[in-house]
Every structure is written in C-alpha cells, then in structure tokens.
Amino acid sequence: MNNTLYEKLKQLSESKQMVSLYLDGDTETFYAGYILGINEDNILFQHITPYGKYDGYILQRTSNVCRVGYDELYLKKIEKLHGFEPKKHKPITIQESNLVVSLLTAAAENDWIVSLELDKSDLDDVQGYVIKADSDNTIVKQITDEGQYDGETYFDTYDITSMECDTQKMQSIKILADVR
C-alpha cells in the first residue's frame, strides 16, 4: 500500500465517513461501513450490508487494501438505510497500537463469535468464542457452522491475518450454539 492511500484511510477514519474498502486487487467485491481504527498493520471496520443492516466488525491487514471509495451515491443509500436499522454497532475500546487485541477483547467481553484467518491462508481457520487474548497468544473455544462445540485451540495472536466478528453468519452460528 502506498503512503498516500494509507493517509487517506486515516483521514476517512477521523472524519467518520462511510467508505467502501476493496481488498487484494478485487475491484468487484468490497466492504461498506466505517473505519474504527487503522495502523500500519491492520484496519478495523464496522461492516454494514447493502441493505443498511448491522453486520459486525471486520479486521484486515492494512496492506490488503487496494482501493477506498467515499462520498458515493451507493454508500449514501446504504447510510440512509442504516439510519432506520434498530441494531447498531456497540462502542468498543480501541487501542490503535493493537487493533487485533482490541477486537478479540471486545468479542470476549460481548460473547461474540469470531472467524479468524491465520497466516494468509484464505480460509476460516478458527471460528468460535474468544476465551483469552493478549498480544502474544489467543485461545478460542471452537464452534462449527452448525453450532457444535469443537474443542479449543491456542495460537500466536500475531498469526491472525484477518477477522470477522459478530457478522450475520457469526450471529446465526451463535443462535445455533445457544439452543444446544
């Protein structure tokens, strides 16, 4: 990522403006929402669906961002729809220096399910409830797509390359897990 794009992302984060984020050279698919925090390693994002619905939080490596859109008619439509949405993003405590731990901590405190990609695998390597997280290690109680307990896993926090938290998919898994 070039320095100019990084500075623009920081500016958009500070202005609390809705943006579209495109990742890894994919110019057809994007996330719409608000940047909560950004540093040289990661970007933390409040995600909103095309229909203005709450869709949790997304964390990506900053270097994965290849394009950002703002002040677009499509984003204004989503923002208007989101104004009518009763479910809003909860405020979370952000440590700009460690956005990964900030989101993992919020997930643990709010009992949200997370989906984690490790080491740029392009897979959902770990999915479940965060038991413990700090800048060194993370422990997750794994939950399957069907809501079943699937053991616990322990790994280096630094290995997390992307994360989804409390998205619509994660909310449906939580419902299935809670009724077991």
Backbone as numpy.savetxt, mean C-alpha at the origin, in Angstrom:
# Nx Ny Nz CAx CAy CAz Cx Cy Cz
14.84 5.98 -11.21 14.00 7.16 -11.21 14.88 8.39 -11.21
14.48 9.34 -12.05 15.29 10.56 -12.08 14.90 11.48 -10.92
15.80 12.37 -10.59 15.63 13.26 -9.45 14.43 14.20 -9.61
14.13 14.61 -10.84 13.02 15.50 -11.09 11.69 14.82 -10.77
11.53 13.56 -11.16 10.32 12.80 -10.85 10.17 12.62 -9.34
11.27 12.31 -8.67 11.24 12.15 -7.22 10.80 13.44 -6.54
11.34 14.56 -6.97 10.96 15.86 -6.39 9.49 16.17 -6.66
9.00 15.82 -7.84 7.58 16.05 -8.16 6.70 15.20 -7.25
7.08 13.95 -7.01 6.32 13.08 -6.11 6.28 13.66 -4.70
7.40 14.18 -4.23 7.43 14.80 -2.90 6.51 16.02 -2.85
6.54 16.82 -3.90 5.69 18.01 -3.97 4.20 17.61 -3.95
3.84 16.58 -4.72 2.45 16.12 -4.77 2.02 15.52 -3.43
2.94 14.88 -2.74 2.65 14.35 -1.41 2.34 15.48 -0.45
3.13 16.52 -0.47 2.94 17.67 0.42 1.65 18.43 0.11
1.25 18.46 -1.16 0.05 19.21 -1.55 -1.23 18.39 -1.33
-1.09 17.12 -0.98 -2.25 16.24 -0.72 -3.16 16.14 -1.95
-2.56 16.18 -3.12 -3.31 16.14 -4.37 -3.46 14.69 -4.83
-4.65 14.33 -5.36 -4.85 12.98 -5.89 -3.95 12.79 -7.11
-3.34 11.60 -7.20 -2.43 11.30 -8.30 -2.70 9.91 -8.86
-2.16 9.66 -10.03 -2.12 8.32 -10.60 -0.65 7.92 -10.67
-0.33 6.73 -10.15 1.04 6.23 -10.15 1.15 5.05 -11.10
2.09 5.13 -12.00 2.38 4.04 -12.94 3.70 3.41 -12.53
3.76 2.08 -12.57 4.93 1.37 -12.07 5.61 0.54 -13.15
6.90 0.40 -13.02 7.71 -0.55 -13.81 7.49 -0.46 -15.32
7.30 0.73 -15.84 7.16 0.89 -17.27 5.80 0.50 -17.83
4.85 0.08 -16.97 3.49 -0.28 -17.40 2.68 1.00 -17.50
2.37 1.42 -18.73 1.65 2.68 -18.90 0.15 2.49 -19.03
-0.35 1.26 -18.88 -1.79 1.01 -18.95 -2.43 0.87 -17.58
-1.69 0.39 -16.60 -2.21 0.12 -15.26 -1.63 1.13 -14.29
-2.48 1.65 -13.40 -1.99 2.61 -12.41 -2.80 2.51 -11.13
-2.25 3.08 -10.07 -2.95 3.25 -8.80 -3.42 4.70 -8.73
-4.66 4.91 -8.25 -5.15 6.26 -8.03 -5.32 6.48 -6.53
-4.96 7.66 -6.06 -5.11 7.97 -4.64 -4.18 9.08 -4.21
-3.77 9.00 -2.93 -2.98 10.07 -2.33 -1.67 9.51 -1.78
-0.59 10.23 -1.99 0.72 9.85 -1.46 0.76 10.26 0.01
0.96 9.28 0.89 1.06 9.56 2.33 2.48 9.88 2.74
3.44 9.23 2.10 4.84 9.43 2.44 5.73 8.94 1.33
6.89 9.54 1.24 7.86 9.13 0.22 9.26 9.39 0.75
10.15 8.45 0.48 11.57 8.64 0.73 12.33 8.01 -0.43
13.61 7.98 -0.38 14.38 7.47 -1.52 14.14 5.98 -1.77
13.70 5.25 -0.74 13.47 3.81 -0.88 12.04 3.46 -1.27
11.06 4.09 -0.62 9.66 3.65 -0.76 8.69 4.81 -0.91
7.51 4.47 -1.43 6.40 5.41 -1.51 5.18 4.71 -0.91
4.47 5.42 -0.03 3.29 4.89 0.65 2.08 5.66 0.16
1.03 4.92 -0.17 -0.06 5.46 -0.96 -1.41 5.02 -0.40
-2.37 5.94 -0.29 -3.76 5.59 0.00 -4.42 5.28 -1.33
-4.87 4.04 -1.52 -5.44 3.63 -2.80 -6.95 3.81 -2.81
-7.47 4.26 -3.94 -8.90 4.45 -4.15 -9.27 3.80 -5.48
-10.38 3.04 -5.51 -10.79 2.34 -6.73 -11.29 3.34 -7.78
-11.46 2.88 -9.02 -12.02 3.76 -10.07 -13.44 4.25 -9.73
-14.09 3.59 -8.77 -15.44 3.98 -8.38 -15.46 4.83 -7.11
-14.30 5.29 -6.69 -14.20 6.17 -5.54 -14.23 5.46 -4.20
-14.09 4.14 -4.19 -14.17 3.35 -2.96 -12.81 3.21 -2.29
-12.83 3.16 -0.98 -11.65 2.88 -0.16 -11.04 1.56 -0.62
-9.73 1.53 -0.80 -9.05 0.30 -1.19 -7.70 0.16 -0.49
-7.65 0.55 0.76 -6.47 0.29 1.58 -5.26 1.13 1.22
-4.11 0.52 1.50 -2.82 1.20 1.36 -1.88 0.36 0.50
-1.06 1.03 -0.27 -0.09 0.39 -1.15 1.28 0.96 -0.83
2.27 0.09 -0.76 3.65 0.53 -0.59 4.46 -0.08 -1.73
5.24 0.75 -2.39 6.09 0.30 -3.50 7.48 0.91 -3.34
8.43 0.30 -3.99 9.76 0.92 -4.06 9.64 2.16 -4.91
10.22 3.25 -4.46 10.17 4.51 -5.20 10.75 4.35 -6.60
11.78 3.54 -6.71 12.41 3.32 -8.01 11.49 2.63 -9.02
10.39 2.02 -8.55 9.43 1.37 -9.46 8.52 2.37 -10.16
8.41 3.58 -9.63 7.51 4.58 -10.21 8.14 5.12 -11.49
7.40 5.00 -12.59 7.93 5.48 -13.88 7.17 6.70 -14.40
5.99 6.95 -13.81 5.16 8.07 -14.28 4.18 8.45 -13.20
3.85 9.73 -13.10 2.83 10.20 -12.18 1.92 11.17 -12.92
0.62 11.02 -12.72 -0.35 11.93 -13.30 -1.05 12.69 -12.19
-1.51 13.90 -12.47 -2.23 14.71 -11.49 -3.05 15.74 -12.24
-4.08 16.27 -11.57 -4.95 17.28 -12.14 -5.62 16.79 -13.42
-5.88 15.48 -13.49 -6.51 14.87 -14.67 -8.02 14.76 -14.42
-8.81 14.84 -15.48 -10.27 14.74 -15.36 -10.68 13.42 -14.72
-10.02 12.32 -15.11 -10.34 11.01 -14.55 -10.11 11.00 -13.04
-9.02 11.58 -12.59 -8.74 11.64 -11.15 -9.75 12.53 -10.43
-10.18 13.59 -11.08 -11.18 14.47 -10.47 -12.51 13.73 -10.30
-12.84 12.86 -11.26 -14.06 12.05 -11.15 -13.95 11.10 -9.96
-12.81 10.42 -9.84 -12.60 9.49 -8.71 -12.67 10.24 -7.39
-12.04 11.40 -7.34 -12.04 12.21 -6.12 -13.46 12.63 -5.74
-14.25 13.00 -6.72 -15.64 13.40 -6.46 -16.43 12.21 -5.92
-16.29 11.05 -6.56 -16.97 9.84 -6.09 -16.52 9.48 -4.68
-15.22 9.63 -4.43 -14.67 9.29 -3.11 -15.26 10.19 -2.02
-15.65 11.39 -2.37 -16.27 12.30 -1.42 -17.58 11.75 -0.87
-18.24 10.86 -1.62 -19.50 10.26 -1.19 -19.30 8.91 -0.49
-18.09 8.43 -0.49 -17.76 7.12 0.10 -17.73 7.24 1.63
-18.53 6.41 2.32 -18.54 6.51 3.79 -17.27 5.98 4.45
-16.64 4.97 3.87 -15.43 4.41 4.48 -14.22 5.19 3.99
-13.50 5.77 4.94 -12.32 6.58 4.62 -11.07 5.91 5.17
-9.93 6.31 4.68 -8.65 5.82 5.18 -8.43 6.31 6.60
-8.01 5.41 7.48 -7.67 5.80 8.84 -6.34 6.54 8.83
-6.22 7.55 9.68 -4.90 8.18 9.80 -3.91 7.18 10.40
-2.74 7.11 9.84 -1.70 6.24 10.39 -0.45 7.07 10.67
0.30 6.61 11.66 1.53 7.31 12.02 2.61 6.97 11.00
3.18 7.99 10.40 4.18 7.81 9.35 5.55 8.23 9.87
6.51 7.32 9.75 7.92 7.66 9.96 8.52 7.77 8.57
8.79 8.96 8.11 9.31 9.15 6.74 10.56 8.30 6.50
11.35 8.08 7.54 12.59 7.32 7.37 12.34 5.83 7.18
11.17 5.32 7.61 10.89 3.90 7.45 9.41 3.67 7.19
9.01 3.85 5.94 7.61 3.71 5.55 7.14 2.27 5.64
8.04 1.31 5.42 7.68 -0.11 5.52 7.22 -0.42 6.93
8.02 -0.06 7.92 7.67 -0.33 9.31 6.43 0.47 9.71
6.26 1.67 9.19 5.06 2.47 9.48 3.80 1.72 9.07
3.79 1.17 7.87 2.59 0.47 7.39 2.42 -0.87 8.09
3.51 -1.60 8.34 3.40 -2.87 9.07 2.85 -2.63 10.48
3.30 -1.58 11.14 2.83 -1.24 12.49 1.34 -0.90 12.46
0.92 -0.09 11.48 -0.49 0.26 11.35 -1.33 -1.00 11.11
-0.82 -1.91 10.29 -1.54 -3.17 10.02 -1.70 -3.97 11.30
-0.65 -4.07 12.08 -0.71 -4.83 13.35 -1.70 -4.16 14.31
-1.63 -2.84 14.43 -2.50 -2.12 15.37 -3.97 -2.18 14.98
-4.26 -2.24 13.68 -5.64 -2.22 13.18 -6.17 -3.59 12.78
-5.35 -4.63 12.96 -5.75 -5.99 12.62 -6.09 -6.12 11.12
-5.28 -5.45 10.29 -5.46 -5.51 8.85 -4.62 -6.66 8.28
-5.10 -7.26 7.22 -4.33 -8.27 6.51 -3.44 -7.57 5.48
-2.22 -8.06 5.36 -1.27 -7.53 4.38 -0.91 -8.61 3.37
-0.49 -8.18 2.21 0.09 -9.06 1.20 1.45 -8.47 0.85
2.49 -9.29 0.96 3.85 -8.81 0.79 4.57 -9.49 -0.35
5.27 -8.70 -1.13 6.20 -9.23 -2.12 7.59 -9.13 -1.50
8.36 -10.20 -1.60 9.72 -10.21 -1.08 10.72 -10.32 -2.22
11.79 -9.57 -2.11 12.91 -9.65 -3.05 12.51 -9.54 -4.53
11.58 -8.63 -4.84 11.16 -8.37 -6.23 10.73 -9.63 -6.96
10.01 -10.52 -6.27 9.62 -11.80 -6.85 8.45 -11.71 -7.82
7.72 -10.58 -7.82 6.48 -10.41 -8.59 5.39 -11.37 -8.13
5.48 -11.84 -6.89 4.49 -12.74 -6.30 3.97 -12.17 -4.99
2.83 -12.65 -4.55 2.36 -12.38 -3.19 2.99 -13.45 -2.32
4.19 -13.19 -1.83 4.96 -14.21 -1.10 4.40 -14.51 0.28
3.91 -13.48 0.96 3.42 -13.63 2.33 2.11 -12.85 2.43
1.12 -13.48 3.07 -0.18 -12.83 3.23 -0.72 -13.20 4.61
-1.15 -12.20 5.36 -1.72 -12.50 6.67 -1.66 -11.32 7.62
-1.74 -11.64 8.92 -1.72 -10.64 9.98 -0.30 -10.42 10.47
0.08 -9.16 10.64 1.41 -8.83 11.16 1.39 -9.05 12.68
2.28 -9.92 13.15 2.40 -10.18 14.59 3.42 -9.23 15.20
4.55 -9.06 14.52 5.63 -8.20 15.01 6.38 -7.65 13.81
6.77 -6.39 13.91 7.56 -5.79 12.84 8.45 -4.70 13.40
9.70 -4.72 12.99 10.62 -3.62 13.29 11.54 -3.48 12.09
12.52 -2.63 12.17 13.38 -2.38 11.00 14.23 -3.59 10.63
14.35 -4.56 11.53 15.15 -5.75 11.24 14.33 -6.94 10.77
13.27 -7.30 11.51 12.53 -8.52 11.24 11.03 -8.32 11.30
10.32 -9.20 10.60 8.87 -9.18 10.59 8.37 -10.61 10.79
7.29 -10.75 11.56 6.63 -12.04 11.74 5.18 -11.87 11.31
4.71 -12.78 10.45 3.34 -12.72 9.94 2.65 -14.05 10.18
1.43 -13.97 10.71 0.53 -15.13 10.82 -0.14 -15.26 9.47
0.24 -16.30 8.71 -0.21 -16.44 7.33 -1.66 -16.90 7.24
-2.39 -16.30 6.30 -3.79 -16.62 6.05 -3.95 -16.86 4.54
-4.60 -17.95 4.17 -4.81 -18.25 2.75 -5.91 -17.36 2.17
-6.07 -17.41 0.85 -7.14 -16.66 0.19 -8.52 -17.08 0.69
-8.62 -18.29 1.22 -9.89 -18.81 1.73 -10.08 -18.48 3.21
-9.14 -17.76 3.82 -9.26 -17.35 5.21 -8.74 -18.35 6.22
-8.01 -19.37 5.78 -7.49 -20.40 6.68 -6.11 -20.02 7.21
-5.88 -20.33 8.48 -4.56 -20.17 9.09 -3.58 -21.08 8.37
-2.39 -20.57 8.06 -1.39 -21.34 7.32 0.01 -21.18 7.92
0.07 -21.17 9.26 1.36 -21.09 9.92 1.86 -19.66 10.04
3.08 -19.53 10.55 3.71 -18.23 10.71 5.01 -18.21 9.93
5.41 -17.01 9.55 6.66 -16.87 8.81 7.44 -15.67 9.37
8.75 -15.80 9.33 9.68 -14.83 9.91 10.68 -14.48 8.82
10.93 -13.19 8.59 11.85 -12.78 7.52 12.41 -11.40 7.81
13.43 -11.04 7.04 14.05 -9.72 7.15 13.10 -8.66 6.58
12.83 -7.64 7.34 11.93 -6.56 6.90 12.45 -5.90 5.63
13.77 -5.79 5.50 14.36 -5.15 4.33 14.00 -5.87 3.03
13.66 -7.14 3.11 13.34 -7.93 1.91 11.98 -7.57 1.30
11.17 -6.79 2.02 9.86 -6.40 1.49 10.06 -5.39 0.36
9.60 -5.75 -0.84 9.74 -4.85 -1.99 8.42 -4.19 -2.38
7.29 -4.75 -1.96 6.00 -4.08 -2.11 5.01 -4.68 -1.12
3.97 -3.90 -0.84 2.98 -4.34 0.15 1.62 -3.76 -0.20
0.59 -4.58 -0.01 -0.79 -4.13 -0.06 -1.37 -4.39 1.32
-2.16 -3.45 1.80 -2.69 -3.55 3.16 -4.15 -3.10 3.17
-5.03 -3.94 3.67 -6.46 -3.63 3.82 -7.12 -3.26 2.50
-6.63 -3.81 1.40 -7.28 -3.62 0.10 -8.59 -4.42 0.09
-9.39 -4.25 -0.94 -10.64 -5.00 -1.01 -10.39 -6.50 -0.96
-9.35 -6.97 -1.63 -9.02 -8.39 -1.57 -8.66 -8.81 -0.14
-7.84 -8.01 0.52 -7.45 -8.34 1.90 -8.65 -8.28 2.84
-9.58 -7.35 2.61 -10.78 -7.26 3.44 -11.65 -8.51 3.29
-11.75 -9.03 2.06 -12.56 -10.24 1.86 -11.91 -11.45 2.54
-10.58 -11.52 2.52 -9.89 -12.62 3.21 -10.10 -12.50 4.72
-10.07 -11.28 5.23 -10.30 -11.06 6.66 -11.69 -11.53 7.07
-12.69 -11.23 6.25 -14.05 -11.68 6.55 -14.09 -13.19 6.63
-13.46 -13.87 5.66 -13.43 -15.34 5.66 -12.68 -15.87 6.89
-11.59 -15.22 7.27 -10.82 -15.66 8.43 -11.62 -15.44 9.72
-12.34 -14.34 9.80 -13.09 -14.01 11.01 -14.28 -14.95 11.26
-14.85 -15.53 10.20 -16.00 -16.42 10.38 -15.59 -17.86 10.67
-14.31 -18.15 10.63 -13.82 -19.51 10.93 -13.81 -19.78 12.40
